[in-house]
């Protein structure tokens, strides 16, 4: 700290004494020495005065620059000095508040007990810090964070108070926004899932004798078509209108948005009219919505339950509502279904299967990749392998992908499953390369969930680096349904980037979607996989033959290879060969093989090739008779 100005300056007092005595000194030399001493003493006094002025100026500059308001008061709490930030925050100038008691600026939000605690703390500790509400010159009130410190003299008596404060209006507004975002759906302003849980818990807790809670979970049928036909902006406006209509219809109840096109309604009632109430909700939402000249009638699917009959816990009731809604969807659209215990019995094995799938992912021991070879029709040589995920359950044996893949999609496990497939396929390719065995592309299937839930690009890059495998050996297959899934966004730039890294890209099940040609024009592709639905009836079915011919001609024009799936007969193979198809895959050549069977088949063919030079070493299988 700087030293305070003091009269305890020996040089100054010595100079004054010598200067007054110099007139009585008889010798000129002594007089000159006295003058010199006086000059040094006066210079020291002048230097101290300059330092004090500089300190005062620096302190004033610091008060000017700070963005926090500063108030200096006397012991009676009357304002002596304020800084420019005080004027900027409160609107009061220095001359308007000089001599005023600081308490006159406080907003009337605090009671007498608050100020008693304030002064008690300040007098006992010499400082106070906390939130307080004050009033600006214009009359509006604002919150501030205030720090007060008492300044005492050498005897401990309070001489001044220094107050430092900042306007925290913006911070509190942000806190309110964060709380609102945490509990409110931003599109409709309705309670979100988290808030609905709290409200349901509260209503369950306050249920009185004879009262029940009716609950309905509502899903809008075909909402994707609304977005596709009218645009996302109109779709959002429609969701807001649905929320408004529900809120008006269930006045006194609770209406919330769970996400997407799902809403939830809760009402407290003493009537036993659950089914009629749900039917009235469905009918009310079935009335037309007018949207920019468009009259839309919506179909809704409803799952419902009732408390306390169907449960007394909010988590259980949410689960049962979802079970009822999903069961209603399986019955068809525009359907209502109330929860019944049989749904729990039906879903319990599926929930157990999900848990076992999570365990299988964690351990990795139950999951396998089987490989189905792809062959060139020109010489029956091996052209590639499609990796197919299999689950060998320790109790139930092989579980069909058609059973566990939908569960993985519903419960958010597809990204993890996809990353496991990537790592396993690359590890197998690295092993084959080290053993100088197979070196053909392995094709893996990419789901929409991987594209929008997981970081596909990062998983691929990390796997390639870890196993030291070139990207050209790992092909990516996407179905048309993935390309059309709006959740994945615009996949073209991402596929282009992956293709530039070296990954070949193919469309699987080609011809089963409805926008195939449109996608072919701008997607970076290397290969089409012709769906088995068009191969099954070849060569006798004229319509399928015409479709295959057209696809092959189009692929040649676009420079794409075509793999025909599901080839099971010699007649199918011969027809495809005659039409110019290059690659085939199917049971005529090989079923999906385990790694052990695939390697055994490869060694067998190599042995045959060594004994008979005409047989190429890469030929894995000949067409079965």
Order of alpha helices (4+ residues) and beta strands (2+ residues): alpha-alpha-beta-beta-alpha-alpha-alpha-beta-beta-beta-alpha-alpha-beta-alpha-alpha-beta-beta-alpha-beta-beta-beta-alpha-beta-alpha-beta-beta-beta-alpha-alpha-beta-alpha-alpha-beta-alpha-alpha-beta-alpha-beta-alpha-beta-alpha-beta-alpha
